[in-house]
Amino acid sequence: MSVALLERSVVSSPPEISIDMRNMSTLANPAAARTSTPDRKSLQRIAAEALHTKSVAIDRIHGTLFRNYKLQPSSHAAATTTTEETFYILKCRPSSPAIRLLRHEEDRLRTEAYTLQTLLLLLHSSSSTKSSEMPSTRMIPRLIASSPHHHHRTNTTTTPIDPSPYIITGPFHGHLLSEISPQLSQTPSEKIQQRVGFFYRNLTISFSPFSSSSSTTQQPQTKPFGPLYPPSSSSSSSSELSRFTTWSQFYTTLLETLLLDAEDALINLPYAFIRETVRRNRNSLDRITKPKLVFLEGLIDERNILVQRRRLESSSGAGERRRSEDEWEISGILDWSGVIWGDEWMSDGFYDHFSKKGSMGGFLEGFLGGKGQRQNQRRSGEEVVRQYLYILYHSLLAIIRQCYRPSSSSSSSPSPSNSNSNTTNSESQQTELAARRDLTNALTQLSKICTSRV
C-alpha cells in the first residue's frame, strides 16, 4: 500500500520561541492527546524550535502505527529544488484510544531515542572509528529532539505520567519505497532488496555492545544481550526487557511478553506447547555468545525504507553517445525502535525469506554477498533449530498484531471505512491464517527435531 503524504501546510513562527508543553491546550490533556489530532500550531512551534528555523512545512505520513510527520524547514526546501529533498521526522503516539498497543510497543518512542543515542556513542568510540566511515552507518539518523515523558501501564490502559511524548529524528533524504514501488519492475525491486540486505550486513559488523563506550549507556558488558537502552523502573514494559547474560534468556523474555499480550486478548493459541517447545530447544540459542546489532522488525517494511535516485552514465563503445539511466539506492531507515543486541538471523527479513519460500531472496543474497554465497550457505542443525525458533516468534507476533489491530497491514491503525471493511477483514484473516500456518510448521519441525534427539 502506497503511503500518502497529505495535510501540507507552511506557517511562520516567531524568531524567539519559548515552549511550555504543559500550557499547550491540546497536548497538555492526556485524554485529549489520545483521542484527537494534536494541535497543528503546537507541532509547528516544536518543529521550528528543534530545527532552528522560522518556518517549517509539515506533512502527515499515513499508514503508520505511531503518528509520523514529515518536517521540512523552509531553508532546506529552497536549497533542494533540484536534488533529493532533506527532511526530518516527528513521531508521537497514536491519537485514537481504539488503537491497542502491545507491551513492547508502549515505549517505542523512548526505545528509539535511546537506540539512536547509543549508536551515536558507539560510532564515536575508538573501536568504531573505521565503522563510522561505512555508508550504512552514515545513514543512521540523529536524535534531534525528544520529550522526557514516560508512560506507565495499568491493567487495562496506558496512562501518561507526562503528556504527549514525541521525538524528532533526521536528517533524511529521498523517498519512501512504498511511494515508488508500484512504478518499479521486478529487477529494480530485487536490487533494492539486495541493497537492504547489504545495508543490514554492514550494520551487524559495525557495532558491538563490548565497545569501550558501553559504560556510558549504563549497560554492563557482563550482560550483553538485550535492548540498546537502559531499563526504567517507571515503566513495567521496559523494565521487563532488562539486560541478559545469554541469548536464550532474552529470547524467552521477548516471547513471553508476546504470550502475555495474547493471553490478555484471549487469543486461541497452544500456550503450554509453545512454552515447552522453546524450553526444550533453548540450548541452541545459547550457542550465540557474541551479540550483534539486530533489526528485529521493520527492516523490510516498504514504509520504513528510504531510497533515492542515482543517475548512471554508460556507453557501449568509442564515439557513441553516453546513455543515462536511473538506479535506486538505499538512503536510510525511518524507524530504529526495533533494534536489539542478539542474533542477527532473527531479523524479520529472514523470517520473510525462510517462512515464505524465498519471497525476499534478494535480501538474503545482499546479506550473504551474492547468489553464489547464498547457494553455498549450509546451515548446521543448531542453525536450523534457531531459524524455526525465530519463525515461531515472528509468526506469533503477526497473529497477535492482527488480533489486536485487524487490518491489511500489521503496523497501520485499524478503523477501516465501511466501503472497504469487507476487503480489509478478508486480508486480515488471510494474514492471520498465513501466520498460523508458519507457527504450526515451526512447532511441528521443532518437535520432530526434539524427537530425533531422543
C-alpha positions as CSV (number, residue, x, y, z in Angstrom):
1,M,0.0,0.0,0.0
2,S,1.4,3.3,-1.0
3,V,1.9,5.9,1.7
4,A,0.1,9.2,1.0
5,L,1.6,12.4,2.2
6,L,-1.2,14.8,3.0
7,E,-2.2,17.8,5.1
8,R,0.7,20.1,3.8
9,S,1.0,23.5,5.5
10,V,3.7,26.1,5.9
11,V,3.4,28.5,8.8
12,S,5.8,31.1,10.0
13,S,7.0,31.0,13.6
14,P,8.3,34.0,15.6
15,P,12.1,34.4,15.8
16,E,12.2,33.6,19.5
17,I,10.1,30.6,20.6
18,S,9.5,29.6,24.2
19,I,7.7,26.3,24.5
20,D,6.0,25.0,27.6
21,M,4.4,21.7,26.8
22,R,2.1,21.8,29.9
23,N,0.5,25.0,28.6
24,M,-0.5,23.6,25.3
25,S,-4.2,23.1,25.5
26,T,-4.4,20.0,23.2
27,L,-1.2,18.3,24.3
28,A,-1.5,19.0,28.0
29,N,-4.5,16.8,28.5
30,P,-3.6,13.1,28.4
31,A,-7.1,12.1,27.3
32,A,-7.2,14.7,24.5
33,A,-3.8,13.6,23.4
34,R,-5.1,10.1,22.9
35,T,-8.4,11.0,21.3
36,S,-7.8,13.9,19.0
37,T,-5.4,15.2,16.4
38,P,-2.6,17.2,18.1
39,D,-2.8,21.0,17.7
40,R,-1.0,21.7,14.4
41,K,0.2,25.1,15.7
42,S,1.9,23.3,18.6
43,L,3.5,20.9,16.3
44,Q,4.8,23.7,14.1
45,R,6.3,25.5,17.1
46,I,8.0,22.4,18.4
47,A,9.5,21.6,15.0
48,A,10.6,25.2,14.4
49,E,12.4,25.4,17.7
50,A,14.1,21.9,17.3
51,L,15.2,22.7,13.7
52,H,16.2,26.3,14.4
53,T,14.1,27.8,11.6
54,K,11.3,30.4,11.4
55,S,9.0,28.3,9.2
56,V,8.6,24.6,8.6
57,A,6.4,22.5,6.2
58,I,4.6,19.6,7.9
59,D,3.2,16.6,6.1
60,R,1.3,13.8,7.8
61,I,2.6,10.4,6.8
62,H,-0.4,8.0,6.8
63,G,-0.3,4.2,7.2
64,T,1.9,4.0,10.3
65,L,1.0,2.9,13.8
66,F,2.5,5.9,15.5
67,R,1.7,9.4,14.1
68,N,4.6,10.4,11.8
69,Y,5.0,13.9,10.5
70,K,7.5,14.9,7.8
71,L,9.2,18.1,8.6
72,Q,11.0,20.3,6.0
73,P,12.5,23.6,7.1
74,S,12.0,26.4,4.6
75,S,15.7,26.9,4.1
76,H,16.1,23.2,3.2
77,A,13.1,23.4,0.8
78,A,14.7,26.3,-1.0
79,A,18.1,24.5,-1.2
80,T,16.7,21.2,-2.6
81,T,14.6,22.2,-5.5
82,T,16.7,20.3,-8.0
83,T,18.0,17.5,-5.8
84,E,16.7,14.9,-3.3
85,E,14.9,16.8,-0.5
86,T,16.2,16.8,3.0
87,F,13.6,16.4,5.8
88,Y,13.1,15.3,9.4
89,I,10.5,13.1,11.1
90,L,8.5,14.0,14.2
91,K,6.8,11.0,15.8
92,C,4.2,10.9,18.6
93,R,1.9,8.3,20.0
94,P,-1.4,7.1,18.3
95,S,-4.2,9.6,19.0
96,S,-7.1,7.1,18.9
97,P,-7.9,5.1,22.1
98,A,-9.2,2.3,19.8
99,I,-5.6,1.5,18.7
100,R,-4.3,-1.2,21.0
101,L,-0.6,-1.4,21.6
102,L,1.4,-4.5,22.5
103,R,3.6,-4.4,25.6
104,H,6.9,-3.9,23.7
105,E,5.2,-1.1,21.6
106,E,4.3,1.1,24.6
107,D,7.8,2.6,24.9
108,R,8.6,2.7,21.2
109,L,9.5,6.4,21.2
110,R,11.8,6.2,24.2
111,T,13.3,3.0,22.8
112,E,14.2,4.7,19.5
113,A,15.6,7.7,21.3
114,Y,17.9,5.6,23.4
115,T,18.9,3.4,20.4
116,L,20.0,6.4,18.4
117,Q,21.9,7.9,21.3
118,T,23.6,4.6,21.9
119,L,24.6,4.1,18.3
120,L,26.0,7.7,18.2
121,L,28.1,6.9,21.2
122,L,29.4,3.7,19.7
123,L,30.2,5.5,16.4
124,H,32.4,7.9,18.3
125,S,34.2,5.2,20.3
126,S,37.7,4.4,19.5
127,S,36.8,0.8,18.4
128,S,34.3,2.1,15.8
129,T,36.5,4.7,14.0
130,K,36.5,2.7,10.8
131,S,32.9,1.8,11.1
132,S,31.8,5.4,11.2
133,E,33.1,5.8,7.6
134,M,30.9,3.0,6.2
135,P,27.9,4.1,4.1
136,S,25.5,2.1,6.2
137,T,26.5,3.8,9.4
138,R,26.3,7.2,7.7
139,M,22.6,6.5,7.1
140,I,21.8,6.4,10.9
141,P,19.7,9.5,11.8
142,R,20.4,11.7,14.7
143,L,18.1,12.3,17.6
144,I,17.3,16.0,17.1
145,A,14.8,16.5,20.0
146,S,12.7,14.4,22.3
147,S,10.3,15.0,25.2
148,P,11.3,13.3,28.5
149,H,7.8,12.0,29.0
150,H,7.1,8.4,30.1
151,H,4.1,6.2,30.5
152,H,3.2,3.6,33.0
153,R,0.9,0.6,32.3
154,T,-2.1,-0.3,34.3
155,N,-4.1,-3.4,34.0
156,T,-6.2,-2.2,31.1
157,T,-4.7,1.1,29.9
158,T,-1.6,3.1,29.4
159,T,-1.6,6.3,31.4
160,P,0.8,9.2,30.5
161,I,2.9,10.3,33.5
162,D,3.6,13.4,31.4
163,P,1.6,14.1,28.3
164,S,2.4,13.9,24.7
165,P,5.8,12.2,24.3
166,Y,7.5,12.8,20.9
167,I,10.8,12.5,19.2
168,I,12.3,14.3,16.1
169,T,14.9,12.4,14.1
170,G,16.9,13.1,10.9
171,P,18.1,14.3,8.6
172,F,16.7,12.0,5.9
173,H,17.0,12.1,2.1
174,G,15.0,10.5,-0.7
175,H,11.5,8.9,-0.9
176,L,9.7,6.2,0.9
177,L,10.0,2.9,-1.0
178,S,6.2,2.4,-0.6
179,E,5.7,5.5,-2.8
180,I,7.7,4.4,-5.7
181,S,7.4,0.6,-5.5
182,P,4.3,0.5,-7.8
183,Q,6.5,2.1,-10.6
184,L,9.3,-0.5,-10.3
185,S,9.7,-3.6,-12.3
186,Q,10.9,-6.9,-10.8
187,T,14.6,-6.3,-11.5
188,P,14.9,-2.9,-9.7
189,S,12.8,-4.3,-6.8
190,E,15.3,-7.2,-6.4
191,K,18.2,-4.9,-6.5
192,I,16.7,-2.8,-3.7
193,Q,16.1,-6.0,-1.6
194,Q,19.8,-6.8,-2.1
195,R,20.9,-3.4,-1.0
196,V,18.7,-3.6,2.1
197,G,20.4,-7.0,2.9
198,F,23.8,-5.5,2.3
199,F,22.9,-2.4,4.4
200,Y,21.9,-4.7,7.2
201,R,25.1,-6.8,6.9
202,N,27.2,-3.7,7.3
203,L,25.3,-2.7,10.4
204,T,25.7,-6.1,12.1
205,I,29.5,-5.9,11.7
206,S,29.9,-2.2,12.6
207,F,28.6,-2.3,16.2
208,S,29.2,-4.3,19.3
209,P,27.9,-4.0,22.9
210,F,31.5,-4.6,24.0
211,S,32.6,-1.2,22.7
212,S,34.6,0.9,25.2
213,S,31.7,3.4,25.3
214,S,29.2,0.8,26.6
215,S,29.7,2.1,30.1
216,T,28.3,5.4,29.1
217,T,25.0,3.8,28.3
218,Q,24.8,2.1,31.7
219,Q,24.8,-1.3,30.1
220,P,27.2,-3.8,31.8
221,Q,29.4,-5.8,29.5
222,T,28.6,-9.0,31.6
223,K,25.0,-8.8,30.2
224,P,25.4,-8.0,26.5
225,F,22.1,-9.3,25.2
226,G,19.0,-7.1,25.2
227,P,17.8,-3.7,24.1
228,L,20.0,-0.7,23.4
229,Y,18.5,1.3,26.2
230,P,18.8,1.1,29.9
231,P,15.8,-0.4,31.8
232,S,13.5,2.1,33.6
233,S,11.7,1.4,36.8
234,S,8.9,3.8,35.8
235,S,7.7,1.5,33.0
236,S,6.9,-2.1,33.6
237,S,7.0,-2.8,29.8
238,S,10.6,-1.6,29.6
239,S,11.8,-2.9,32.9
240,E,10.8,-6.4,31.8
241,L,13.3,-6.0,29.0
242,S,16.4,-5.7,31.1
243,R,19.9,-6.9,30.0
244,F,20.7,-10.6,29.9
245,T,23.7,-12.8,30.2
246,T,22.6,-15.3,27.5
247,W,20.7,-15.0,24.2
248,S,18.2,-17.7,25.3
249,Q,17.2,-15.6,28.3
250,F,16.5,-12.6,26.2
251,Y,14.7,-14.6,23.5
252,T,12.4,-16.3,26.0
253,T,11.7,-12.9,27.6
254,L,10.7,-11.4,24.3
255,L,8.5,-14.5,23.5
256,E,6.9,-14.5,27.0
257,T,6.0,-10.8,26.5
258,L,4.1,-11.7,23.4
259,L,2.4,-14.6,25.1
260,L,1.2,-12.3,27.9
261,D,-0.3,-10.0,25.2
262,A,-2.1,-12.9,23.6
263,E,-3.4,-14.2,27.0
264,D,-4.7,-10.7,27.8
265,A,-6.7,-10.7,24.5
266,L,-7.9,-14.4,24.9
267,I,-6.3,-15.4,21.6
268,N,-6.6,-19.1,20.9
269,L,-3.1,-20.5,20.9
270,P,-1.3,-23.6,22.3
271,Y,0.4,-21.7,25.1
272,A,1.7,-24.6,27.1
273,F,3.0,-26.4,24.0
274,I,4.8,-23.2,22.7
275,R,6.5,-22.7,26.1
276,E,7.5,-26.3,26.4
277,T,8.9,-26.4,22.8
278,V,11.0,-23.3,23.4
279,R,12.3,-24.8,26.7
280,R,13.4,-28.0,25.0
281,N,15.2,-26.1,22.3
282,R,16.7,-23.2,24.1
283,N,20.2,-24.7,24.3
284,S,20.5,-24.0,20.6
285,L,20.1,-20.3,21.4
286,D,23.0,-20.4,23.9
287,R,25.3,-21.2,21.0
288,I,25.1,-17.5,20.2
289,T,27.7,-15.9,22.5
290,K,28.7,-12.7,20.6
291,P,25.7,-10.4,20.2
292,K,25.3,-8.4,17.0
293,L,23.1,-5.4,16.1
294,V,19.8,-6.9,15.2
295,F,16.9,-5.2,13.3
296,L,14.2,-7.3,14.9
297,E,11.3,-5.8,13.0
298,G,10.6,-3.1,10.5
299,L,13.7,-3.6,8.3
300,I,11.8,-4.8,5.2
301,D,8.7,-2.7,5.6
302,E,8.5,-0.5,2.4
303,R,7.0,2.3,4.6
304,N,10.2,2.3,6.6
305,I,12.8,2.2,3.8
306,L,14.1,5.4,2.1
307,V,15.5,5.3,-1.4
308,Q,17.0,8.0,-3.7
309,R,17.7,8.1,-7.4
310,R,21.2,7.8,-8.8
311,R,21.9,8.7,-12.4
312,L,24.3,6.3,-14.2
313,E,26.2,7.2,-17.3
314,S,27.3,4.4,-19.7
315,S,28.3,3.9,-23.3
316,S,28.8,0.7,-25.4
317,G,31.8,1.9,-27.4
318,A,34.1,4.7,-28.6
319,G,32.4,7.6,-30.3
320,E,28.9,6.5,-29.1
321,R,26.7,8.8,-27.1
322,R,26.6,8.1,-23.4
323,R,23.4,6.8,-22.1
324,S,21.8,7.8,-18.8
325,E,19.7,5.6,-16.7
326,D,18.4,5.9,-13.2
327,E,19.1,3.4,-10.4
328,W,17.6,3.5,-6.9
329,E,19.8,3.1,-3.9
330,I,19.0,2.9,-0.1
331,S,19.3,6.3,1.6
332,G,18.0,5.5,5.1
333,I,15.7,3.8,7.5
334,L,13.0,5.8,9.3
335,D,12.2,3.7,12.4
336,W,15.0,2.4,14.6
337,S,12.9,1.3,17.6
338,G,13.2,-2.4,16.6
339,V,16.9,-2.7,17.2
340,I,18.4,-5.0,19.8
341,W,21.6,-6.9,20.7
342,G,21.3,-10.5,19.7
343,D,21.5,-12.9,16.8
344,E,21.4,-11.1,13.5
345,W,19.5,-14.0,11.9
346,M,16.4,-13.1,14.0
347,S,15.6,-10.1,11.8
348,D,12.2,-10.1,10.1
349,G,13.9,-10.0,6.7
350,F,15.0,-13.6,7.2
351,Y,11.5,-14.6,8.6
352,D,10.0,-13.4,5.3
353,H,12.5,-15.5,3.3
354,F,12.6,-18.7,5.3
355,S,8.8,-18.9,6.0
356,K,7.6,-17.8,2.6
357,K,9.9,-19.9,0.4
358,G,12.2,-17.2,-0.9
359,S,9.9,-14.2,-1.4
360,M,12.8,-12.0,-0.1
361,G,15.6,-13.8,-1.8
362,G,17.2,-10.6,-2.8
363,F,17.6,-9.6,0.9
364,L,19.4,-12.8,1.7
365,E,21.6,-12.5,-1.3
366,G,22.6,-9.0,-0.3
367,F,23.3,-10.1,3.3
368,L,25.5,-13.0,2.2
369,G,27.2,-11.2,-0.6
370,G,25.6,-12.6,-3.8
371,K,23.8,-15.7,-5.3
372,G,27.0,-17.8,-5.1
373,Q,27.3,-17.2,-1.4
374,R,23.6,-18.0,-0.9
375,Q,23.9,-21.3,-2.7
376,N,27.0,-22.2,-0.7
377,Q,25.2,-21.4,2.6
378,R,24.8,-24.6,4.5
379,R,23.0,-24.5,7.9
380,S,24.0,-26.7,10.8
381,G,21.4,-28.5,12.9
382,E,21.7,-25.8,15.6
383,E,21.2,-23.1,13.0
384,V,18.0,-24.8,11.7
385,V,16.6,-25.0,15.2
386,R,17.3,-21.3,15.8
387,Q,15.7,-20.4,12.5
388,Y,12.5,-22.2,13.4
389,L,12.5,-20.5,16.8
390,Y,12.7,-17.2,15.1
391,I,9.9,-18.1,12.7
392,L,7.9,-19.1,15.8
393,Y,8.5,-15.6,17.3
394,H,7.6,-13.6,14.2
395,S,4.6,-15.7,13.3
396,L,3.3,-15.3,16.8
397,L,3.9,-11.6,16.6
398,A,1.9,-11.4,13.3
399,I,-1.0,-13.4,14.8
400,I,-1.3,-11.2,17.9
401,R,-1.0,-7.9,15.9
402,Q,-3.8,-9.0,13.6
403,C,-6.0,-9.8,16.6
404,Y,-5.2,-6.5,18.3
405,R,-5.4,-4.3,15.2
406,P,-7.2,-6.1,12.4
407,S,-6.0,-4.6,9.1
408,S,-4.3,-5.4,5.8
409,S,-1.1,-4.2,7.5
410,S,0.1,-5.2,10.9
411,S,1.6,-1.7,11.6
412,S,-1.2,0.5,10.4
413,S,-4.0,1.6,12.6
414,P,-7.5,-0.1,12.4
415,S,-10.8,1.5,11.7
416,P,-11.4,0.8,8.0
417,S,-14.1,2.6,6.3
418,N,-17.4,0.8,5.7
419,S,-16.8,0.5,2.0
420,N,-13.5,-1.3,2.5
421,S,-14.3,-3.2,5.7
422,N,-15.1,-6.5,3.9
423,T,-11.9,-6.4,1.9
424,T,-9.8,-5.4,4.9
425,N,-11.3,-8.1,7.0
426,S,-10.6,-10.7,4.3
427,E,-7.0,-9.6,4.0
428,S,-6.6,-9.6,7.8
429,Q,-7.9,-13.1,8.0
430,Q,-5.6,-14.3,5.3
431,T,-2.6,-12.6,7.0
432,E,-3.5,-14.3,10.3
433,L,-4.1,-17.7,8.6
434,A,-0.7,-17.5,6.9
435,A,1.0,-16.6,10.2
436,R,-0.8,-19.5,11.9
437,R,0.5,-21.9,9.2
438,D,4.0,-20.6,9.8
439,L,3.6,-21.1,13.6
440,T,2.2,-24.6,13.2
441,N,5.0,-25.6,10.8
442,A,7.7,-24.2,13.2
443,L,6.3,-26.1,16.2
444,T,6.0,-29.3,14.1
445,Q,9.6,-29.1,12.9
446,L,10.9,-28.3,16.3
447,S,9.0,-31.2,17.8
448,K,10.4,-33.5,15.2
449,I,14.0,-32.3,15.9
450,C,13.4,-32.9,19.7
451,T,12.1,-36.4,19.0
452,S,15.1,-37.3,16.8
453,R,17.5,-36.3,19.5
454,V,16.0,-38.8,22.0
